[in-house]
Amino acid sequence: MADGMDSVLLAGGRALSGLLAGTYLAFVVAVMPSLRGVSDETFVRVMNRINVVIVNPVFLALFLGAPALAVLLAALRRDPVTIAAAVAAVVALVITFAVNIPLNEALARGGSRDAFESAWVRWHDVRTVAAAAAFVLLCVPGR
């Protein structure tokens, strides 16, 4: 692959992966801890609102673009570190579709905080680690 295109893909992959991991981390360190002490009604109302508002072009570009660029880079480079970054990025995406989105949908349909919160937080923590790992791996020198 031409060095110029490689550099652009790598810079884009790093940027999108870092921004996505940072978005997820903001939920770990600020959003979910802030919601711990609120009433069940407030928690459900806020989470349902977040789950509507977050589906926007900027978030979708990060959410889909980060794993897409990581996978593209892995396919073109075929080195173990880039492949590991792609796997980590895809793991975060799969967790979202397999666990977090179904939990969000159940909550929106009238589900309870008790059925939602601990599972959502646990799996969100896992996808945050996966997204952060993808970013870190893409930043390994020599990439």
A tleap script that builds the chain and sets N, CA, C and O, in Angstrom:
source leaprc.protein.ff14SB
mol = sequence {
  NMET ALA ASP GLY MET ASP SER VAL LEU LEU
  ALA GLY GLY ARG ALA LEU SER GLY LEU LEU
  ALA GLY THR TYR LEU ALA PHE VAL VAL ALA
  VAL MET PRO SER LEU ARG GLY VAL SER ASP
  GLU THR PHE VAL ARG VAL MET ASN ARG ILE
  ASN VAL VAL ILE VAL ASN PRO VAL PHE LEU
  ALA LEU PHE LEU GLY ALA PRO ALA LEU ALA
  VAL LEU LEU ALA ALA LEU ARG ARG ASP PRO
  VAL THR ILE ALA ALA ALA VAL ALA ALA VAL
  VAL ALA LEU VAL ILE THR PHE ALA VAL ASN
  ILE PRO LEU ASN GLU ALA LEU ALA ARG GLY
  GLY SER ARG ASP ALA PHE GLU SER ALA TRP
  VAL ARG TRP HIE ASP VAL ARG THR VAL ALA
  ALA ALA ALA ALA PHE VAL LEU LEU CYS VAL
  PRO GLY CARG
}
set mol.1.N position { 0.858 -1.177 0.000 }
set mol.1.CA position { 0.000 0.000 0.000 }
set mol.1.C position { 0.896 1.230 0.000 }
set mol.1.O position { 1.951 1.239 0.635 }
set mol.2.N position { 0.477 2.257 -0.708 }
set mol.2.CA position { 1.264 3.487 -0.768 }
set mol.2.C position { 1.371 4.088 0.626 }
set mol.2.O position { 0.423 4.068 1.412 }
set mol.3.N position { 2.555 4.625 0.909 }
set mol.3.CA position { 2.786 5.205 2.238 }
set mol.3.C position { 1.796 6.302 2.578 }
set mol.3.O position { 1.356 6.403 3.723 }
set mol.4.N position { 1.438 7.125 1.602 }
set mol.4.CA position { 0.502 8.214 1.858 }
set mol.4.C position { -0.858 7.712 2.292 }
set mol.4.O position { -1.421 8.204 3.270 }
set mol.5.N position { -1.395 6.729 1.571 }
set mol.5.CA position { -2.704 6.172 1.913 }
set mol.5.C position { -2.636 5.459 3.253 }
set mol.5.O position { -3.562 5.562 4.058 }
set mol.6.N position { -1.557 4.740 3.497 }
set mol.6.CA position { -1.374 4.052 4.771 }
set mol.6.C position { -1.395 5.054 5.922 }
set mol.6.O position { -2.031 4.819 6.949 }
set mol.7.N position { -0.709 6.151 5.744 }
set mol.7.CA position { -0.655 7.177 6.796 }
set mol.7.C position { -2.022 7.783 7.056 }
set mol.7.O position { -2.385 8.029 8.206 }
set mol.8.N position { -2.778 8.024 6.000 }
set mol.8.CA position { -4.113 8.601 6.149 }
set mol.8.C position { -5.033 7.619 6.869 }
set mol.8.O position { -5.754 8.007 7.789 }
set mol.9.N position { -5.014 6.351 6.457 }
set mol.9.CA position { -5.854 5.342 7.105 }
set mol.9.C position { -5.476 5.161 8.570 }
set mol.9.O position { -6.345 5.044 9.434 }
set mol.10.N position { -4.180 5.140 8.838 }
set mol.10.CA position { -3.730 4.974 10.218 }
set mol.10.C position { -4.127 6.176 11.071 }
set mol.10.O position { -4.611 6.009 12.190 }
set mol.11.N position { -3.928 7.368 10.558 }
set mol.11.CA position { -4.312 8.566 11.315 }
set mol.11.C position { -5.821 8.572 11.564 }
set mol.11.O position { -6.272 8.880 12.667 }
set mol.12.N position { -6.585 8.233 10.547 }
set mol.12.CA position { -8.038 8.172 10.710 }
set mol.12.C position { -8.451 7.094 11.694 }
set mol.12.O position { -9.325 7.311 12.533 }
set mol.13.N position { -7.825 5.935 11.591 }
set mol.13.CA position { -8.129 4.841 12.515 }
set mol.13.C position { -7.808 5.209 13.952 }
set mol.13.O position { -8.581 4.922 14.866 }
set mol.14.N position { -6.669 5.841 14.142 }
set mol.14.CA position { -6.298 6.283 15.490 }
set mol.14.C position { -7.285 7.317 16.016 }
set mol.14.O position { -7.752 7.221 17.151 }
set mol.15.N position { -7.596 8.296 15.191 }
set mol.15.CA position { -8.487 9.376 15.633 }
set mol.15.C position { -9.871 8.833 15.990 }
set mol.15.O position { -10.386 9.117 17.072 }
set mol.16.N position { -10.472 8.059 15.098 }
set mol.16.CA position { -11.813 7.545 15.367 }
set mol.16.C position { -11.815 6.583 16.547 }
set mol.16.O position { -12.723 6.621 17.377 }
set mol.17.N position { -10.809 5.724 16.629 }
set mol.17.CA position { -10.740 4.777 17.750 }
set mol.17.C position { -10.548 5.497 19.073 }
set mol.17.O position { -11.172 5.142 20.073 }
set mol.18.N position { -9.694 6.500 19.083 }
set mol.18.CA position { -9.467 7.255 20.313 }
set mol.18.C position { -10.699 8.032 20.758 }
set mol.18.O position { -11.028 8.073 21.943 }
set mol.19.N position { -11.374 8.643 19.795 }
set mol.19.CA position { -12.583 9.391 20.137 }
set mol.19.C position { -13.703 8.464 20.608 }
set mol.19.O position { -14.437 8.804 21.536 }
set mol.20.N position { -13.838 7.308 19.980 }
set mol.20.CA position { -14.862 6.354 20.416 }
set mol.20.C position { -14.549 5.829 21.817 }
set mol.20.O position { -15.428 5.784 22.677 }
set mol.21.N position { -13.304 5.436 22.041 }
set mol.21.CA position { -12.920 4.957 23.374 }
set mol.21.C position { -13.150 6.050 24.417 }
set mol.21.O position { -13.586 5.761 25.531 }
set mol.22.N position { -12.861 7.293 24.068 }
set mol.22.CA position { -13.092 8.405 24.988 }
set mol.22.C position { -14.564 8.624 25.284 }
set mol.22.O position { -14.936 8.936 26.415 }
set mol.23.N position { -15.399 8.460 24.273 }
set mol.23.CA position { -16.845 8.576 24.487 }
set mol.23.C position { -17.314 7.497 25.449 }
set mol.23.O position { -18.066 7.773 26.383 }
set mol.24.N position { -16.869 6.271 25.219 }
set mol.24.CA position { -17.243 5.179 26.119 }
set mol.24.C position { -16.715 5.428 27.528 }
set mol.24.O position { -17.415 5.187 28.512 }
set mol.25.N position { -15.474 5.911 27.620 }
set mol.25.CA position { -14.872 6.165 28.925 }
set mol.25.C position { -15.634 7.245 29.689 }
set mol.25.O position { -15.733 7.177 30.914 }
set mol.26.N position { -16.169 8.234 28.989 }
set mol.26.CA position { -16.951 9.277 29.657 }
set mol.26.C position { -18.155 8.676 30.377 }
set mol.26.O position { -18.537 9.153 31.446 }
set mol.27.N position { -18.748 7.645 29.808 }
set mol.27.CA position { -19.859 6.970 30.483 }
set mol.27.C position { -19.364 6.237 31.727 }
set mol.27.O position { -20.040 6.232 32.755 }
set mol.28.N position { -18.188 5.618 31.638 }
set mol.28.CA position { -17.631 4.869 32.772 }
set mol.28.C position { -17.298 5.794 33.940 }
set mol.28.O position { -17.593 5.472 35.091 }
set mol.29.N position { -16.691 6.931 33.649 }
set mol.29.CA position { -16.183 7.780 34.726 }
set mol.29.C position { -17.118 8.909 35.139 }
set mol.29.O position { -16.918 9.507 36.196 }
set mol.30.N position { -18.139 9.217 34.331 }
set mol.30.CA position { -18.994 10.357 34.675 }
set mol.30.C position { -20.486 10.066 34.563 }
set mol.30.O position { -21.228 10.279 35.522 }
set mol.31.N position { -20.933 9.587 33.416 }
set mol.31.CA position { -22.375 9.467 33.200 }
set mol.31.C position { -23.010 8.429 34.127 }
set mol.31.O position { -23.936 8.749 34.871 }
set mol.32.N position { -22.522 7.205 34.086 }
set mol.32.CA position { -23.148 6.161 34.898 }
set mol.32.C position { -22.959 6.403 36.399 }
set mol.32.O position { -23.903 6.183 37.157 }
set mol.33.N position { -21.778 6.847 36.866 }
set mol.33.CA position { -21.676 7.181 38.289 }
set mol.33.C position { -22.642 8.302 38.694 }
set mol.33.O position { -23.165 8.288 39.808 }
set mol.34.N position { -22.881 9.261 37.815 }
set mol.34.CA position { -23.825 10.342 38.115 }
set mol.34.C position { -25.246 9.831 38.269 }
set mol.34.O position { -26.026 10.361 39.060 }
set mol.35.N position { -25.575 8.801 37.510 }
set mol.35.CA position { -26.934 8.273 37.545 }
set mol.35.C position { -27.178 7.299 38.697 }
set mol.35.O position { -28.327 6.972 38.995 }
set mol.36.N position { -26.115 6.836 39.343 }
set mol.36.CA position { -26.276 5.860 40.431 }
set mol.36.C position { -27.213 6.333 41.537 }
set mol.36.O position { -27.987 5.548 42.084 }
set mol.37.N position { -27.138 7.612 41.857 }
set mol.37.CA position { -27.906 8.099 42.998 }
set mol.37.C position { -29.280 8.650 42.676 }
set mol.37.O position { -29.963 9.140 43.575 }
set mol.38.N position { -29.705 8.587 41.433 }
set mol.38.CA position { -31.005 9.161 41.073 }
set mol.38.C position { -32.109 8.110 41.212 }
set mol.38.O position { -31.843 6.911 41.294 }
set mol.39.N position { -33.329 8.585 41.238 }
set mol.39.CA position { -34.472 7.667 41.339 }
set mol.39.C position { -34.547 6.778 40.101 }
set mol.39.O position { -33.981 7.093 39.054 }
set mol.40.N position { -35.254 5.666 40.244 }
set mol.40.CA position { -35.431 4.750 39.114 }
set mol.40.C position { -36.102 5.457 37.938 }
set mol.40.O position { -35.708 5.272 36.786 }
set mol.41.N position { -37.117 6.268 38.237 }
set mol.41.CA position { -37.838 6.986 37.172 }
set mol.41.C position { -36.898 7.921 36.413 }
set mol.41.O position { -36.932 7.974 35.184 }
set mol.42.N position { -36.064 8.653 37.141 }
set mol.42.CA position { -35.114 9.569 36.509 }
set mol.42.C position { -34.076 8.795 35.715 }
set mol.42.O position { -33.740 9.175 34.593 }
set mol.43.N position { -33.570 7.718 36.285 }
set mol.43.CA position { -32.582 6.894 35.598 }
set mol.43.C position { -33.127 6.410 34.253 }
set mol.43.O position { -32.470 6.557 33.222 }
set mol.44.N position { -34.302 5.847 34.270 }
set mol.44.CA position { -34.901 5.304 33.040 }
set mol.44.C position { -35.136 6.430 32.036 }
set mol.44.O position { -34.833 6.272 30.853 }
set mol.45.N position { -35.662 7.541 32.481 }
set mol.45.CA position { -35.932 8.664 31.583 }
set mol.45.C position { -34.628 9.172 30.946 }
set mol.45.O position { -34.589 9.410 29.738 }
set mol.46.N position { -33.572 9.339 31.738 }
set mol.46.CA position { -32.297 9.847 31.227 }
set mol.46.C position { -31.658 8.840 30.273 }
set mol.46.O position { -31.218 9.215 29.186 }
set mol.47.N position { -31.601 7.586 30.658 }
set mol.47.CA position { -30.995 6.587 29.777 }
set mol.47.C position { -31.756 6.474 28.456 }
set mol.47.O position { -31.141 6.370 27.394 }
set mol.48.N position { -33.076 6.494 28.514 }
set mol.48.CA position { -33.856 6.439 27.273 }
set mol.48.C position { -33.571 7.657 26.396 }
set mol.48.O position { -33.488 7.536 25.173 }
set mol.49.N position { -33.423 8.813 27.005 }
set mol.49.CA position { -33.117 10.020 26.231 }
set mol.49.C position { -31.720 9.939 25.628 }
set mol.49.O position { -31.533 10.279 24.460 }
set mol.50.N position { -30.746 9.496 26.402 }
set mol.50.CA position { -29.379 9.332 25.888 }
set mol.50.C position { -29.384 8.376 24.700 }
set mol.50.O position { -28.730 8.637 23.690 }
set mol.51.N position { -30.114 7.274 24.816 }
set mol.51.CA position { -30.124 6.267 23.761 }
set mol.51.C position { -30.777 6.755 22.479 }
set mol.51.O position { -30.535 6.192 21.411 }
set mol.52.N position { -31.595 7.786 22.566 }
set mol.52.CA position { -32.162 8.409 21.363 }
set mol.52.C position { -31.179 9.438 20.801 }
set mol.52.O position { -30.889 9.447 19.605 }
set mol.53.N position { -30.681 10.289 21.671 }
set mol.53.CA position { -29.826 11.398 21.234 }
set mol.53.C position { -28.493 10.918 20.665 }
set mol.53.O position { -27.958 11.534 19.743 }
set mol.54.N position { -27.957 9.835 21.202 }
set mol.54.CA position { -26.623 9.388 20.767 }
set mol.54.C position { -26.607 8.860 19.339 }
set mol.54.O position { -25.548 8.788 18.716 }
set mol.55.N position { -27.760 8.495 18.822 }
set mol.55.CA position { -27.822 8.028 17.431 }
set mol.55.C position { -27.861 9.276 16.539 }
set mol.55.O position { -28.918 9.735 16.108 }
set mol.56.N position { -26.660 9.797 16.285 }
set mol.56.CA position { -26.495 10.997 15.475 }
set mol.56.C position { -25.301 10.796 14.546 }
set mol.56.O position { -24.510 9.878 14.757 }
set mol.57.N position { -25.157 11.631 13.529 }
set mol.57.CA position { -24.080 11.412 12.553 }
set mol.57.C position { -22.675 11.373 13.138 }
set mol.57.O position { -21.850 10.576 12.691 }
set mol.58.N position { -22.388 12.203 14.114 }
set mol.58.CA position { -21.044 12.220 14.688 }
set mol.58.C position { -20.759 10.915 15.409 }
set mol.58.O position { -19.724 10.289 15.178 }
set mol.59.N position { -21.679 10.496 16.289 }
set mol.59.CA position { -21.441 9.246 17.002 }
set mol.59.C position { -21.399 8.070 16.036 }
set mol.59.O position { -20.541 7.198 16.172 }
set mol.60.N position { -22.299 8.028 15.070 }
set mol.60.CA position { -22.311 6.908 14.122 }
set mol.60.C position { -21.024 6.840 13.309 }
set mol.60.O position { -20.554 5.750 12.986 }
set mol.61.N position { -20.448 8.000 12.974 }
set mol.61.CA position { -19.167 8.007 12.260 }
set mol.61.C position { -18.069 7.376 13.115 }
set mol.61.O position { -17.231 6.632 12.606 }
set mol.62.N position { -18.075 7.676 14.417 }
set mol.62.CA position { -17.087 7.071 15.317 }
set mol.62.C position { -17.376 5.592 15.514 }
set mol.62.O position { -16.490 4.748 15.382 }
set mol.63.N position { -18.624 5.292 15.830 }
set mol.63.CA position { -19.055 3.945 16.182 }
set mol.63.C position { -18.823 2.948 15.044 }
set mol.63.O position { -18.376 1.827 15.286 }
set mol.64.N position { -19.120 3.343 13.826 }
set mol.64.CA position { -18.939 2.448 12.676 }
set mol.64.C position { -17.592 2.664 11.993 }
set mol.64.O position { -17.005 1.720 11.463 }
set mol.65.N position { -17.104 3.899 12.003 }
set mol.65.CA position { -15.851 4.200 11.323 }
set mol.65.C position { -14.631 3.620 11.996 }
set mol.65.O position { -13.711 3.162 11.317 }
set mol.66.N position { -14.600 3.629 13.330 }
set mol.66.CA position { -13.426 3.106 14.052 }
set mol.66.C position { -13.187 1.630 13.727 }
set mol.66.O position { -12.075 1.275 13.336 }
set mol.67.N position { -14.182 0.763 13.872 }
set mol.67.CA position { -13.912 -0.634 13.521 }
set mol.67.C position { -13.697 -0.838 12.022 }
set mol.67.O position { -12.908 -1.696 11.627 }
set mol.68.N position { -14.385 -0.066 11.184 }
set mol.68.CA position { -14.201 -0.224 9.733 }
set mol.68.C position { -12.767 0.100 9.327 }
set mol.68.O position { -12.156 -0.643 8.559 }
set mol.69.N position { -12.234 1.196 9.835 }
set mol.69.CA position { -10.847 1.545 9.503 }
set mol.69.C position { -9.855 0.559 10.098 }
set mol.69.O position { -8.850 0.236 9.464 }
set mol.70.N position { -10.120 0.081 11.293 }
set mol.70.CA position { -9.220 -0.914 11.905 }
set mol.70.C position { -9.197 -2.195 11.084 }
set mol.70.O position { -8.135 -2.775 10.860 }
set mol.71.N position { -10.350 -2.630 10.642 }
set mol.71.CA position { -10.427 -3.856 9.824 }
set mol.71.C position { -9.741 -3.630 8.476 }
set mol.71.O position { -9.001 -4.495 8.008 }
set mol.72.N position { -9.979 -2.486 7.854 }
set mol.72.CA position { -9.333 -2.174 6.579 }
set mol.72.C position { -7.816 -2.162 6.736 }
set mol.72.O position { -7.096 -2.729 5.914 }
set mol.73.N position { -7.339 -1.517 7.787 }
set mol.73.CA position { -5.892 -1.506 8.043 }
set mol.73.C position { -5.348 -2.916 8.254 }
set mol.73.O position { -4.286 -3.254 7.733 }
set mol.74.N position { -6.060 -3.729 9.005 }
set mol.74.CA position { -5.606 -5.105 9.255 }
set mol.74.C position { -5.562 -5.904 7.959 }
set mol.74.O position { -4.636 -6.684 7.738 }
set mol.75.N position { -6.550 -5.715 7.113 }
set mol.75.CA position { -6.583 -6.438 5.836 }
set mol.75.C position { -5.425 -6.024 4.932 }
set mol.75.O position { -4.875 -6.848 4.202 }
set mol.76.N position { -5.064 -4.761 4.984 }
set mol.76.CA position { -3.988 -4.274 4.125 }
set mol.76.C position { -2.602 -4.544 4.697 }
set mol.76.O position { -1.671 -4.851 3.952 }
set mol.77.N position { -2.462 -4.433 6.000 }
set mol.77.CA position { -1.144 -4.581 6.630 }
set mol.77.C position { -0.821 -6.021 7.007 }
set mol.77.O position { 0.302 -6.486 6.813 }
set mol.78.N position { -1.790 -6.705 7.534 }
set mol.78.CA position { -1.646 -8.109 7.938 }
set mol.78.C position { -0.549 -8.352 8.976 }
set mol.78.O position { 0.073 -9.414 8.989 }
set mol.79.N position { -0.319 -7.378 9.834 }
set mol.79.CA position { 0.638 -7.605 10.918 }
set mol.79.C position { -0.146 -7.884 12.198 }
set mol.79.O position { -1.279 -7.425 12.344 }
set mol.80.N position { 0.450 -8.635 13.126 }
set mol.80.CA position { -0.290 -9.077 14.317 }
set mol.80.C position { -0.866 -7.949 15.173 }
set mol.80.O position { -1.968 -8.090 15.703 }
set mol.81.N position { -0.156 -6.847 15.319 }
set mol.81.CA position { -0.644 -5.765 16.177 }
set mol.81.C position { -1.868 -5.098 15.549 }
set mol.81.O position { -2.839 -4.802 16.246 }
set mol.82.N position { -1.826 -4.864 14.257 }
set mol.82.CA position { -2.965 -4.235 13.579 }
set mol.82.C position { -4.156 -5.188 13.545 }
set mol.82.O position { -5.300 -4.756 13.688 }
set mol.83.N position { -3.901 -6.456 13.361 }
set mol.83.CA position { -4.987 -7.445 13.399 }
set mol.83.C position { -5.610 -7.476 14.795 }
set mol.83.O position { -6.832 -7.539 14.926 }
set mol.84.N position { -4.785 -7.434 15.828 }
set mol.84.CA position { -5.310 -7.412 17.199 }
set mol.84.C position { -6.153 -6.153 17.436 }
set mol.84.O position { -7.184 -6.219 18.104 }
set mol.85.N position { -5.724 -5.017 16.897 }
set mol.85.CA position { -6.506 -3.775 17.014 }
set mol.85.C position { -7.858 -3.940 16.341 }
set mol.85.O position { -8.878 -3.519 16.887 }
set mol.86.N position { -7.876 -4.544 15.169 }
set mol.86.CA position { -9.132 -4.762 14.454 }
set mol.86.C position { -10.049 -5.698 15.232 }
set mol.86.O position { -11.252 -5.455 15.327 }
set mol.87.N position { -9.490 -6.755 15.782 }
set mol.87.CA position { -10.293 -7.694 16.576 }
set mol.87.C position { -10.903 -6.969 17.773 }
set mol.87.O position { -12.089 -7.135 18.060 }
set mol.88.N position { -10.110 -6.177 18.465 }
set mol.88.CA position { -10.612 -5.441 19.628 }
set mol.88.C position { -11.722 -4.469 19.221 }
set mol.88.O position { -12.728 -4.349 19.920 }
set mol.89.N position { -11.543 -3.780 18.098 }
set mol.89.CA position { -12.560 -2.831 17.627 }
set mol.89.C position { -13.852 -3.558 17.269 }
set mol.89.O position { -14.943 -3.071 17.564 }
set mol.90.N position { -13.730 -4.707 16.641 }
set mol.90.CA position { -14.916 -5.482 16.262 }
set mol.90.C position { -15.594 -6.059 17.508 }
set mol.90.O position { -16.822 -6.117 17.569 }
set mol.91.N position { -14.819 -6.481 18.487 }
set mol.91.CA position { -15.399 -6.981 19.743 }
set mol.91.C position { -16.276 -5.897 20.381 }
set mol.91.O position { -17.389 -6.183 20.821 }
set mol.92.N position { -15.784 -4.663 20.434 }
set mol.92.CA position { -16.581 -3.568 21.003 }
set mol.92.C position { -17.884 -3.382 20.225 }
set mol.92.O position { -18.939 -3.166 20.822 }
set mol.93.N position { -17.816 -3.464 18.921 }
set mol.93.CA position { -19.000 -3.313 18.075 }
set mol.93.C position { -19.989 -4.453 18.300 }
set mol.93.O position { -21.193 -4.225 18.423 }
set mol.94.N position { -19.481 -5.667 18.352 }
set mol.94.CA position { -20.348 -6.841 18.548 }
set mol.94.C position { -21.033 -6.782 19.912 }
set mol.94.O position { -22.221 -7.086 20.019 }
set mol.95.N position { -20.307 -6.400 20.939 }
set mol.95.CA position { -20.913 -6.273 22.274 }
set mol.95.C position { -22.072 -5.278 22.229 }
set mol.95.O position { -23.127 -5.511 22.819 }
set mol.96.N position { -21.864 -4.184 21.534 }
set mol.96.CA position { -22.919 -3.172 21.436 }
set mol.96.C position { -24.172 -3.752 20.795 }
set mol.96.O position { -25.274 -3.588 21.316 }
set mol.97.N position { -24.003 -4.432 19.662 }
set mol.97.CA position { -25.160 -4.994 18.963 }
set mol.97.C position { -25.774 -6.182 19.688 }
set mol.97.O position { -26.991 -6.366 19.661 }
set mol.98.N position { -24.937 -6.994 20.338 }
set mol.98.CA position { -25.432 -8.212 20.984 }
set mol.98.C position { -26.008 -7.968 22.372 }
set mol.98.O position { -26.904 -8.693 22.804 }
set mol.99.N position { -25.505 -6.956 23.079 }
set mol.99.CA position { -25.902 -6.773 24.473 }
set mol.99.C position { -26.483 -5.386 24.745 }
set mol.99.O position { -27.631 -5.268 25.175 }
set mol.100.N position { -25.700 -4.340 24.498 }
set mol.100.CA position { -26.127 -3.007 24.920 }
set mol.100.C position { -27.369 -2.515 24.182 }
set mol.100.O position { -28.276 -1.972 24.812 }
set mol.101.N position { -27.432 -2.690 22.875 }
set mol.101.CA position { -28.615 -2.233 22.140 }
set mol.101.C position { -29.865 -3.009 22.556 }
set mol.101.O position { -30.901 -2.386 22.788 }
set mol.102.N position { -29.814 -4.341 22.659 }
set mol.102.CA position { -31.019 -5.035 23.145 }
set mol.102.C position { -31.451 -4.593 24.546 }
set mol.102.O position { -32.647 -4.506 24.823 }
set mol.103.N position { -30.496 -4.314 25.421 }
set mol.103.CA position { -30.848 -3.806 26.748 }
set mol.103.C position { -31.482 -2.418 26.639 }
set mol.103.O position { -32.460 -2.126 27.328 }
set mol.104.N position { -30.928 -1.564 25.776 }
set mol.104.CA position { -31.511 -0.239 25.564 }
set mol.104.C position { -32.947 -0.356 25.064 }
set mol.104.O position { -33.838 0.351 25.535 }
set mol.105.N position { -33.160 -1.245 24.115 }
set mol.105.CA position { -34.498 -1.418 23.548 }
set mol.105.C position { -35.480 -1.947 24.585 }
set mol.105.O position { -36.631 -1.514 24.632 }
set mol.106.N position { -35.032 -2.877 25.408 }
set mol.106.CA position { -35.902 -3.408 26.463 }
set mol.106.C position { -36.272 -2.313 27.456 }
set mol.106.O position { -37.418 -2.236 27.896 }
set mol.107.N position { -35.313 -1.468 27.808 }
set mol.107.CA position { -35.592 -0.367 28.724 }
set mol.107.C position { -36.604 0.598 28.101 }
set mol.107.O position { -37.516 1.072 28.777 }
set mol.108.N position { -36.436 0.882 26.811 }
set mol.108.CA position { -37.349 1.797 26.122 }
set mol.108.C position { -38.767 1.231 26.037 }
set mol.108.O position { -39.736 1.988 25.985 }
set mol.109.N position { -38.887 -0.093 26.024 }
set mol.109.CA position { -40.205 -0.742 25.973 }
set mol.109.C position { -40.844 -0.873 27.358 }
set mol.109.O position { -41.877 -1.526 27.506 }
set mol.110.N position { -40.242 -0.263 28.356 }
set mol.110.CA position { -40.825 -0.311 29.693 }
set mol.110.C position { -40.093 -1.210 30.659 }
set mol.110.O position { -40.599 -1.506 31.741 }
set mol.111.N position { -38.900 -1.650 30.279 }
set mol.111.CA position { -38.115 -2.493 31.167 }
set mol.111.C position { -37.711 -1.754 32.433 }
set mol.111.O position { -37.808 -0.529 32.516 }
set mol.112.N position { -37.261 -2.512 33.402 }
set mol.112.CA position { -36.912 -1.923 34.695 }
set mol.112.C position { -35.425 -1.596 34.782 }
set mol.112.O position { -34.596 -2.167 34.073 }
set mol.113.N position { -35.122 -0.679 35.653 }
set mol.113.CA position { -33.739 -0.340 35.948 }
set mol.113.C position { -32.991 -1.571 36.445 }
set mol.113.O position { -31.851 -1.813 36.049 }
set mol.114.N position { -33.634 -2.347 37.312 }
set mol.114.CA position { -32.983 -3.534 37.876 }
set mol.114.C position { -32.562 -4.521 36.794 }
set mol.114.O position { -31.503 -5.140 36.901 }
set mol.115.N position { -33.367 -4.672 35.769 }
set mol.115.CA position { -33.046 -5.608 34.689 }
set mol.115.C position { -32.015 -5.029 33.726 }
set mol.115.O position { -31.425 -5.764 32.934 }
set mol.116.N position { -31.798 -3.730 33.788 }
set mol.116.CA position { -30.948 -3.035 32.821 }
set mol.116.C position { -29.562 -2.680 33.352 }
set mol.116.O position { -28.547 -3.033 32.752 }
set mol.117.N position { -29.532 -1.988 34.468 }
set mol.117.CA position { -28.334 -1.254 34.875 }
set mol.117.C position { -27.085 -2.109 35.054 }
set mol.117.O position { -26.060 -1.816 34.438 }
set mol.118.N position { -27.132 -3.133 35.857 }
set mol.118.CA position { -25.888 -3.871 36.137 }
set mol.118.C position { -25.372 -4.583 34.895 }
set mol.118.O position { -24.164 -4.592 34.654 }
set mol.119.N position { -26.254 -5.177 34.102 }
set mol.119.CA position { -25.806 -5.850 32.873 }
set mol.119.C position { -25.252 -4.839 31.875 }
set mol.119.O position { -24.204 -5.069 31.272 }
set mol.120.N position { -25.955 -3.722 31.702 }
set mol.120.CA position { -25.508 -2.706 30.742 }
set mol.120.C position { -24.144 -2.163 31.144 }
set mol.120.O position { -23.251 -2.046 30.304 }
set mol.121.N position { -23.974 -1.830 32.418 }
set mol.121.CA position { -22.702 -1.272 32.895 }
set mol.121.C position { -21.575 -2.293 32.737 }
set mol.121.O position { -20.491 -1.950 32.266 }
set mol.122.N position { -21.821 -3.528 33.123 }
set mol.122.CA position { -20.793 -4.571 33.010 }
set mol.122.C position { -20.313 -4.714 31.565 }
set mol.122.O position { -19.109 -4.724 31.307 }
set mol.123.N position { -21.249 -4.825 30.629 }
set mol.123.CA position { -20.878 -5.003 29.229 }
set mol.123.C position { -20.348 -3.714 28.616 }
set mol.123.O position { -19.520 -3.755 27.706 }
set mol.124.N position { -20.808 -2.594 29.094 }
set mol.124.CA position { -20.247 -1.326 28.624 }
set mol.124.C position { -18.782 -1.224 29.047 }
set mol.124.O position { -17.944 -0.762 28.273 }
set mol.125.N position { -18.471 -1.651 30.267 }
set mol.125.CA position { -17.078 -1.653 30.718 }
set mol.125.C position { -16.211 -2.531 29.818 }
set mol.125.O position { -15.085 -2.166 29.484 }
set mol.126.N position { -16.739 -3.680 29.434 }
set mol.126.CA position { -15.978 -4.585 28.551 }
set mol.126.C position { -15.757 -3.936 27.192 }
set mol.126.O position { -14.649 -3.985 26.657 }
set mol.127.N position { -16.803 -3.325 26.623 }
set mol.127.CA position { -16.616 -2.708 25.303 }
set mol.127.C position { -15.710 -1.483 25.395 }
set mol.127.O position { -15.021 -1.156 24.429 }
set mol.128.N position { -15.701 -0.799 26.541 }
set mol.128.CA position { -14.788 0.328 26.720 }
set mol.128.C position { -13.347 -0.158 26.702 }
set mol.128.O position { -12.493 0.448 26.055 }
set mol.129.N position { -13.075 -1.242 27.404 }
set mol.129.CA position { -11.726 -1.815 27.404 }
set mol.129.C position { -11.337 -2.256 25.990 }
set mol.129.O position { -10.209 -2.021 25.557 }
set mol.130.N position { -12.257 -2.887 25.276 }
set mol.130.CA position { -11.970 -3.331 23.910 }
set mol.130.C position { -11.687 -2.134 22.997 }
set mol.130.O position { -10.730 -2.159 22.224 }
set mol.131.N position { -12.506 -1.101 23.083 }
set mol.131.CA position { -12.299 0.086 22.248 }
set mol.131.C position { -10.974 0.776 22.594 }
set mol.131.O position { -10.252 1.222 21.702 }
set mol.132.N position { -10.661 0.859 23.885 }
set mol.132.CA position { -9.392 1.454 24.302 }
set mol.132.C position { -8.214 0.611 23.828 }
set mol.132.O position { -7.187 1.152 23.417 }
set mol.133.N position { -8.358 -0.695 23.882 }
set mol.133.CA position { -7.289 -1.577 23.401 }
set mol.133.C position { -7.054 -1.374 21.908 }
set mol.133.O position { -5.907 -1.347 21.462 }
set mol.134.N position { -8.115 -1.232 21.139 }
set mol.134.CA position { -7.971 -0.985 19.699 }
set mol.134.C position { -7.179 0.299 19.472 }
set mol.134.O position { -6.267 0.334 18.645 }
set mol.135.N position { -7.526 1.344 20.201 }
set mol.135.CA position { -6.818 2.619 20.073 }
set mol.135.C position { -5.343 2.470 20.438 }
set mol.135.O position { -4.466 2.894 19.685 }
set mol.136.N position { -5.078 1.873 21.585 }
set mol.136.CA position { -3.691 1.718 22.040 }
set mol.136.C position { -2.885 0.896 21.038 }
set mol.136.O position { -1.749 1.245 20.716 }
set mol.137.N position { -3.465 -0.181 20.550 }
set mol.137.CA position { -2.752 -1.027 19.587 }
set mol.137.C position { -2.451 -0.280 18.283 }
set mol.137.O position { -1.392 -0.469 17.684 }
set mol.138.N position { -3.376 0.555 17.857 }
set mol.138.CA position { -3.117 1.341 16.646 }
set mol.138.C position { -2.050 2.408 16.873 }
set mol.138.O position { -1.461 2.921 15.922 }
set mol.139.N position { -1.811 2.733 18.127 }
set mol.139.CA position { -0.796 3.752 18.464 }
set mol.139.C position { 0.576 3.169 18.772 }
set mol.139.O position { 1.518 3.914 19.043 }
set mol.140.N position { 0.699 1.848 18.736 }
set mol.140.CA position { 2.002 1.218 18.980 }
set mol.140.C position { 2.991 1.741 17.935 }
set mol.140.O position { 2.696 1.723 16.740 }
set mol.141.N position { 4.150 2.202 18.374 }
set mol.141.CA position { 5.142 2.712 17.409 }
set mol.141.C position { 5.454 1.677 16.314 }
set mol.141.O position { 5.501 0.470 16.548 }
set mol.142.N position { 5.659 2.209 15.142 }
set mol.142.CA position { 5.952 1.330 14.008 }
set mol.142.C position { 4.715 0.919 13.253 }
set mol.142.O position { 4.805 0.227 12.238 }
set mol.143.N position { 3.574 1.331 13.727 }
set mol.143.CA position { 2.318 1.010 13.022 }
set mol.143.C position { 2.253 1.898 11.835 }
set mol.143.O position { 1.293 1.833 11.067 }
savepdb mol mol.pdb
quit
